Amino acid sequence: MASFSVIEHVSVYHGAISKATTERILGAVGRDGSHLLRDSESEANTYRLCVL
């Protein structure tokens, strides 16, 4: 049986991207309230919710 993470199926989840990449993505969208979820760069097994 293959294991999978439910978080990988969440549309706002972007995986292991940097803070700089996050800022570029949200800046390109350019709308207040735009958000995404990414893996934390500093804490294992945690996520960061990033909001413009």
Summary of the structure (lengths in Angstrom):
residues: 52
radius of gyration: 12.0
end to end distance: 38.8
largest distance: 41.4
contacts: 102
relative contact order: 0.25
helix: 29%
strand: 21%
